[in-house]
């Protein structure tokens, strides 16, 4: 089979990260303490491919675009970056997607600022674009289309855009426009240079296709959009849509058919699936989890959940315990559930300004209590959160950062990873300025150290007892242990300097 | 995709940022009149895609509407060509005030235009 429309991305994205999604975040940093090859192997090992070079698992967003194009009759396929050469003659359109093309998003930009070294995702993407096969494709007139959540970054890298001959950049949900754009590209018709798809042109549920091939680690979308309206987030600008259960089931079946054992339920807030506003409802969540459990041979995970929804669901209905004990863990197929959560700040004042509905149905004044209660509930139910904190939010004061530090002290007893991120202008705040190194205050450094100590404290238990306990992951576990040892040593070495800086 | 579409021609060289600021305020103005999609066509001596540097803030400020941005050319003649295609559709041209040749073309071709 030959394909004229090829979708691909660089290795940091085209990987299943050893079946552990969170390891993919390692690709947002530069190699630290080990050489680049080992770093890449830990973060983004090569993915299995079929005889055509099509990856068994590929990023979900690319799977959606691929499905839309196939449904429209195009000869389109996702191809692993190592196999692009097989299609050089037939290829007419090359499409690239990424979460963070140039490492300008969180947390890549933060590691870049702290270490002064280019993160590996940026290096890897640049290598792909400068590889002989992509250069040859461009020379022979292949149209290059780029998109995905990091599309906006091209506006800040115009020299690369020019140098690599990118024809069009598309920012936003593409289902309603991509068929027309690809058709024009194939016909050699003029294309816009940049498209920003506004919320009015978001696809309806019916316009979103079912994936044809497996997604990385079995990720399937259960919702799009988010009702919370946090100002730093772009997802919240999109209309809220719930994917019907039978569509979710079909996508899980696609994944299972391709040998993917697990399912990651993807939403900005899984517990808001068919919720009453921001109040989780037991019935749809139980049905969703029962269906997912029934059709998933391996582990279930949540992509994201809000702390307020976790607290509300448990306080009102004991729903988190029910979901975990009666469904997710019931048959012993898994002993923990992973999820990403957003703390962002420990300051009720700043929460009220930046994310007034994140604590809902509780008031922003209760935000620290909501966070702490949700962490306790997760700890008691073997849910392991990877939490984020945002430093340098617009209108942040040193007192706000101190409050975040105080909240981190209260979270010490709870098993979790906490990652500080520097503010990157997105969502309703996308016109605001980046948080930069020279804006770092002693309070920020204090919070960063607290998150580091917290994460180092819990990382080993999480690796040994939960996340990487399988024997086939022993080499990854050993490599990460070495890395943690290196980080501890490095921090001990530079700590006096840091403490002096904080005292100043 | 052509419904509710306003065509905006931006003509600029060095003062593109000023043109973009005016364009942004016009986008909000037209959105209140029901336009939800904006087709932004650029005539500039700045080459493709470098001309987008001047439009970065505009793009980053628009969250509620769909934008199509394209480069059309650099000469007054190309503005004339564009004018013949667009003048019967909803449109507005915003032209850097020092570019008198382009202003003359816009006037001659019957474009709705403003200078910045």
Boltz contact constraints between the chains, C-beta under 6 A:
constraints:
  - contact:
      token1: [A, 155]
      token2: [B, 56]
      max_distance: 6.0
  - contact:
      token1: [A, 158]
      token2: [B, 49]
      max_distance: 6.0
  - contact:
      token1: [A, 158]
      token2: [B, 50]
      max_distance: 6.0
  - contact:
      token1: [A, 158]
      token2: [B, 53]
      max_distance: 6.0
  - contact:
      token1: [A, 161]
      token2: [B, 49]
      max_distance: 6.0
  - contact:
      token1: [A, 162]
      token2: [B, 49]
      max_distance: 6.0
  - contact:
      token1: [A, 192]
      token2: [B, 68]
      max_distance: 6.0
  - contact:
      token1: [A, 192]
      token2: [B, 69]
      max_distance: 6.0
  - contact:
      token1: [A, 192]
      token2: [B, 70]
      max_distance: 6.0
  - contact:
      token1: [A, 193]
      token2: [B, 49]
      max_distance: 6.0
  - contact:
      token1: [A, 193]
      token2: [B, 69]
      max_distance: 6.0
  - contact:
      token1: [A, 193]
      token2: [B, 70]
      max_distance: 6.0
  - contact:
      token1: [A, 193]
      token2: [B, 71]
      max_distance: 6.0
  - contact:
      token1: [A, 194]
      token2: [B, 69]
      max_distance: 6.0
  - contact:
      token1: [A, 195]
      token2: [B, 68]
      max_distance: 6.0
  - contact:
      token1: [A, 196]
      token2: [B, 67]
      max_distance: 6.0
  - contact:
      token1: [A, 197]
      token2: [B, 66]
      max_distance: 6.0
  - contact:
      token1: [A, 198]
      token2: [B, 64]
      max_distance: 6.0
  - contact:
      token1: [A, 198]
      token2: [B, 65]
      max_distance: 6.0
  - contact:
      token1: [A, 198]
      token2: [B, 66]
      max_distance: 6.0
  - contact:
      token1: [A, 200]
      token2: [B, 36]
      max_distance: 6.0
  - contact:
      token1: [A, 201]
      token2: [B, 66]
      max_distance: 6.0
  - contact:
      token1: [A, 237]
      token2: [B, 63]
      max_distance: 6.0
  - contact:
      token1: [A, 430]
      token2: [B, 60]
      max_distance: 6.0
  - contact:
      token1: [A, 431]
      token2: [B, 60]
      max_distance: 6.0
  - contact:
      token1: [A, 431]
      token2: [B, 61]
      max_distance: 6.0
